[in-house]
Amino acid sequence: MSVLILGVVLWWVAHLQKSVMPRLADALTERLGEERRRGVMAGLILLSVILMIVGYRMAPDAFLYDTPSWAVHVNNLLMLVVIFLLGVGRSSGRARCWLRHPMLLGVLIWGLAHLMVNGDLASLILFGGLAAWSVVSMLTINRRDGAWVRPEPGPTIGDVKHIALTIIIFAVFAGVHHWIGPSPFPGL
């Protein structure tokens, strides 16, 4: 379990170091330069992902709660929403001006949806830890940057393209998830 916890902690540190620990970030930038500091943080993020995957797979079964059978279907629907949110900030349509933090909101929904279908301690650490990180990140950004200036909305066709891309990505993710397990579609 310690490998998983270390991965989640590294994720938090690498993503929040500049806003929560600005003196550390400034010292690293002064010593390494901005590009190298960013490279170090990208390396820490990659390492954190590897540790989270390995740690999650190594974690012993420690069930905390039962999940309802219908939660799988709600989870799958929420994953469509998550994929839409993860990319909407970079889309060219009107939806990009709806939310200040669509990607972080996507991570929050992803984490909570996965907690609906996984009642074990490792899932609570992984999905709960990343969901909590997304909330802290939103609050930190809001405090640091002040009022949000909405981007100009683009044409509706940008949203149509983004929805189509969302469906394609969902199908690919569902296929990979089915292949490496557990299947998002019980009975298949």
For each residue, the residues with C-beta under 8 A, 3 or more apart:
1: 4 5 55 59 60 121 122 125
2: 5 6 55
3: 6 7 51 54 55 58
4: 1 7 8 51 52 55 56 58 59 122 125 126
5: 1 2 8 9 55 125
6: 2 3 9 10 51 55
7: 3 4 10 11 47 48 49 50 51 52 53 54 55
8: 4 5 11 12 48 52 125 126 129 130 133
9: 5 6 12 13 48
10: 6 7 13 14 44 45 47 48 51
11: 7 8 14 15 45 48 49 52 129 130 133
12: 8 9 15 16 129 133 136
13: 9 10 16 17 44
14: 10 11 17 41 44 45 48
15: 11 12 41 45 133 137
16: 12 13 19 20 21 133 136 137 140
17: 13 14 20 21 24 25 28 41
18: 21 22 25
19: 16 22 140 141 144
20: 16 17 140
21: 16 17 18 24 25
22: 18 19 25 26
23: 26 27
24: 17 21 27 28
25: 17 18 21 22 28 29 37
26: 22 23 29 30
27: 23 24 30 31
28: 17 24 25 31 32 37 40
29: 25 26 32 33 34 37
30: 26 27
31: 27 28
32: 28 29 36 37 40
33: 29 36 37
34: 29 37 38
35: 38 39
36: 32 33 39 40
37: 25 28 29 32 33 34 40 41
38: 34 35 41 42
39: 35 36 42 43
40: 28 32 36 37 43 44
41: 14 15 17 37 38 44 45
42: 38 39 45 46
43: 39 40 46 47
44: 10 13 14 40 41 47 48
45: 10 11 14 15 41 42 48 49
46: 42 43 49 50
47: 7 10 43 44 50 51
48: 7 8 9 10 11 14 44 45 51 52
49: 7 11 45 46 52 53
50: 7 46 47 53 54
51: 3 4 6 7 10 47 48 54 55
52: 4 7 8 11 48 49 55 56 126
53: 7 49 50 56 57
54: 3 7 50 51 57 58
55: 1 2 3 4 5 6 7 51 52 58 59 122
56: 4 52 53 59 122 123 126
57: 53 54
58: 3 4 54 55
59: 1 4 55 56 62 120 121 122 125
60: 1 122
61: 120
62: 59 120 121 122
63: 66 119 120 121
64: 119 120 121 124
65: 119
66: 63 119
67: 71 116 117 118 119
68: 71
69: 72 186
70: 73 74
71: 67 68 74 75 116 117
72: 69 75 76 117 184 185 186
73: 70 76 77
74: 70 71 77 78 113 116
75: 71 72 78 79 113 114 116 117 184
76: 72 73 79 80 174 184 185
77: 73 74 80 81
78: 74 75 81 82 109 110 112 113
79: 75 76 82 83 110 113 170 173 174 184
80: 76 77 83 84 166 167 170
81: 77 78 84 85 106 109
82: 78 79 85 86 106 107 109 110 113
83: 79 80 86 87 106 166 169 170 173
84: 80 81 87 88 95 106 162 163 166
85: 81 82 88 99 102 103 105 106 109
86: 82 83 102 103 106 107
87: 83 84 90 91 162 165 166 169
88: 84 85 91 93 95 96 98 99 102 162
89: 96 102 103
90: 87 96
91: 87 88 95 96 154 158 159 161 162
92: 96 154 155 158 161
93: 88 96 153 154 155 156 157 158 159 160 161 162
94: 97 98 153 154 155 156 158 159
95: 84 88 91 98 159 162
96: 88 89 90 91 92 93 102 151 153 154 158
97: 94 150 151 152 153
98: 88 94 95 102
99: 85 88 102 105
100: 138 142 148
101: 104 105 137 138 141
102: 85 86 88 89 96 98 99 105 106
103: 85 86 89 106 107
104: 101 107 108 134 135 137 138 141
105: 85 99 101 102 108 109 134 138
106: 81 82 83 84 85 86 102 103 109 110
107: 82 86 103 104 110 111 130 131 133 134
108: 104 105 111 112 131 134 135
109: 78 81 82 85 105 106 112 113
110: 78 79 82 106 107 113 114 127 130 131
111: 107 108 114 115 127 128 129 130 131 132 134
112: 78 108 109 115 116 127 131
113: 74 75 78 79 82 109 110 116 117
114: 75 110 111 117 118 123 127
115: 111 112 118 119 123 124 127 128 131
116: 67 71 74 75 112 113
117: 67 71 72 75 113 114
118: 67 114 115 123 127
119: 63 64 65 66 67 115 123
120: 59 61 62 63 64 123 124
121: 1 59 62 63 64 124 125
122: 1 4 55 56 59 60 62 125 126
123: 56 114 115 118 119 120 126 127 128
124: 64 115 120 121 127 128
125: 1 4 5 8 59 121 122 128 129
126: 4 8 52 56 122 123 129 130
127: 110 111 112 114 115 118 123 124 130 131
128: 111 115 123 124 125 131 132
129: 8 11 12 111 125 126 132 133
130: 8 11 107 110 111 126 127 133 134
131: 107 108 110 111 112 115 127 128 134 135
132: 111 128 129 135 136
133: 8 11 12 15 16 107 129 130 136 137
134: 104 105 107 108 111 130 131 137 138
135: 104 108 131 132 138 139
136: 12 16 132 133 139 140
137: 15 16 101 104 133 134 140 141
138: 100 101 104 105 134 135 141 142
139: 135 136 142 143
140: 16 19 20 136 137 143 144
141: 19 101 104 137 138 144 145
142: 100 138 139 145 146 148
143: 139 140
144: 19 140 141
145: 141 142 148
146: 142
147:
148: 100 142 145
149:
150: 97
151: 96 97
152: 97
153: 93 94 96 97
154: 91 92 93 94 96 158
155: 92 93 94 158
156: 93 94 159 160
157: 93 160 161
158: 91 92 93 94 96 154 155 161 162
159: 91 93 94 95 156 162 163
160: 93 156 157 163 164
161: 91 92 93 157 158 164 165
162: 84 87 88 91 93 95 158 159 165 166
163: 84 159 160 166 167
164: 160 161 167 168
165: 87 161 162 168 169
166: 80 83 84 87 162 163 169 170
167: 80 163 164 170 171
168: 164 165 171 172
169: 83 87 165 166 172 173
170: 79 80 83 166 167 173 174
171: 167 168 174 175
172: 168 169 175 176
173: 79 83 169 170 176 177
174: 76 79 170 171 177 178 184 185
175: 171 172 178 179
176: 172 173 179 180
177: 173 174 180 181 182 183 184
178: 174 175 181 183 184 185 188
179: 175 176
180: 176 177
181: 177 178
182: 177
183: 177 178 186 188
184: 72 75 76 79 174 177 178
185: 72 76 174 178 188
186: 69 72 183
187:
188: 178 183 185
